[in-house]
Amino acid sequence: MNFEKLIAAYKAYVKRRGFAPFREKDADGNYKSIREAALIYSFETYIHAIVEELGGKIYREADTGLGKSDMIINIRGQEFVIETKVYYSPGKFESGKRQLAYYFQSLGLTTGLYLVFCPNNIAYPDIVREGQEDFDGTTIQAYIIPYDEERWD
């Protein structure tokens, strides 16, 4: 599965559509942020037909033996672990990578994907970047998914 191409297409989709329908309201009816679960659901929905066409399955909140990963995709016996986070701080960005490496190790895998949803109205430091990184004996491919909470075309 070509995740690089798939995620590039998903990022274009998110840029075009946004996440306005997924915004939560507070007790007074004012809009606030989007739940992480809505963002991962958007990604899962986007890739579902492709994974199915390849004869694969998507497992959400799958037990890794050391916790629950956001998503495991199994295509013809090959597993891909995907962890998602909403960007809050550099420390949380790094702890997400530790969590993902922990899941890989418990499943006997060495690589996986880290999707970080970053609201496009905030600046984040250079440490928060896309790319491949060796982390605690694993290889993590991080993708930054910028999004606009208010856009819906």
Secondary structure as GFF3:
##gff-version 3
##sequence-region A 1 153
A	DSSP	alpha_helix	3	17	.	.	.	ID=ss1
A	DSSP	three_ten_helix	20	22	.	.	.	ID=ss2
A	DSSP	beta_strand	23	25	.	.	.	ID=ss3
A	DSSP	beta_strand	31	34	.	.	.	ID=ss4
A	DSSP	alpha_helix	36	53	.	.	.	ID=ss5
A	DSSP	beta_strand	56	63	.	.	.	ID=ss6
A	DSSP	beta_strand	68	75	.	.	.	ID=ss7
A	DSSP	beta_strand	78	86	.	.	.	ID=ss8
A	DSSP	alpha_helix	90	107	.	.	.	ID=ss9
A	DSSP	beta_strand	111	119	.	.	.	ID=ss10
A	DSSP	beta_strand	131	135	.	.	.	ID=ss11
A	DSSP	beta_strand	138	147	.	.	.	ID=ss12
###
